[in-house]
Amino acid sequence: MRPDEDTLGPMVQVFIIGAGDGGKAVLSRLIQFDWFQIMGVADLNPEAPAISLAREQNIPIFLEDPVHLFEDMSIDLVFDLTGDASVGRRLIQLSCDRFDVATGEVAHVLWDVIRELEDRETGLKKKLGENEILLDISLMLSRSETPDEIFKAIVEGGMRMTNMPAGSLSVYNKHNNKLFLVATKGLSSEFYQNAVYSVRPGGLTEHILSNKDPILVPDLADFPSFNNPIILKEGIRSLIAIPLISDKGPVGILYSDDFEPRRFESTLIDGLRMLATQAVIAIQKQQAFEQIKDLSVRDPLTGLYNRRYLNKVLSSEIERSYRLNRPLSLLIFDVDKFKQVNDMYGHVMGDHVLQGLSKYLESVLRPYDVLARFGGEEFVILMSETTKEEAVASAERLREVISDLDLLPDRNKVTCSFGVCTLEGNEEGGVTPNEIIQFADKALYQAKHQGRNQVCVYKF
């Protein structure tokens, strides 16, 4: 008796004769569809491949010639995979209008139909899965309030879409033609130290940014000319580079990485394009929001962060330093004898010196260092994850280069004095934002007192 079609839908009742490799292949496909009911599998060999599979699936098996049984069975379709012409003739004589017989080429045609249906079902499920991921990513981006949260959501979305264990996001700055690494996951801390890199003409990065479609690299070993030491040191073997392009040009690059060679399906491209669109919109919205916020946190003369912003960031960075037991350094410096510059050349030239100095500092500092105009000719650099030795080395480099800049006419030079204070993250009782500034300022005063154009360090 056929199952109730109103409740279960139409069910095709199938019997398979011939349980060799072909029978097993047909059976393995049919059991994946709930609209096939396998009435039995027959073969004279009890160890035939399809017989074993039928046992596992609790499907009736027949170790005999089953043709005589069909007179009393309700069957829609019989697969004759025996290759025995006599069996085929008997089935055709018996079938009449009772059931259909698939033999020879007919069986192959039905096989192809089943395979196509299976591929369509698999593709549909995958597409639905990708759409679900894209929806989740969209919700994550809409709930993100800070740049870090947005960047993290984009990286994790790329990893989830590609099912890869690592990823990174770099944002493009068109003014200096550089990419700034803003988020990573699954990669070493050393990878993050290479946070700024230029877009070289003819290089891989330029190639990625000039393409609209994602670039899939299944195995870097197939490209012996690829010699990026940073990626190779990480042990990355396969990657997907997704260019983030807006109507105004490049926005950045989203990478998904694996430490093993991978095979990528071409259907993945469409989902990655949609992910790239979401990422571009999110980044552009955040950039527009940051531009609005800049109006209240930027110094109007130099364009640097102002003291108000510094105080806000300083509080959170100190808290982070103590929570993670990580070093935090603050450099405070000013222009030596700046009053004489104004008296000799005028305030317009004094402003030019401050603007030129600010522009240079912005071009050489790390993207995650905070550079602020503290007041007058005084500046502050907040450097997270930076030890005292590293901070002093940075201050010395800046001091030497500043003294070589052409900021004044008549070949006169500008020099600066630096005060450095470093928190190791374990100071007893903690240090407040005001205190770390005062400590660095004391070191700056010492540098002034000792003759200017030098670096001094506050000692706890």
Secondary structure by P-SEA (a helix, b strand, c coil): cccccccccbbbbbbbccccaaaaaaaaaaaaccccccccccccccccaaaaaaaaacccccccccccccccccccbbbcccccaaaaaaaaaacccccccccaaaaaaaaaaaaaaaaaaaaaaaaaaaaaaaaaaaaaaaacccaaaaaaaaaaaaaaaacccccbbbbbbccccccccccccccccccccccccccccccaaaaaaaccbbbbbccccccccccaaaaaaacccbbbbbbbcccccccbbbbbbbccbbbbbccaaaaaaaaaaaaaaaaaaaaaaaaaaaacccccccccccaaaaaaaaaaaaaaaaaacbbbbbbbbbbcaaaaaaaaccaaaaaaaaaaaaaaaaacccccbbbbcccccbbbbbbccccaaaaaaaaaaaaaaaaacccccccbbbbbbbbbbbbcccccccccaaaaaaaaaaaaaaaaaacccbbbbbcc
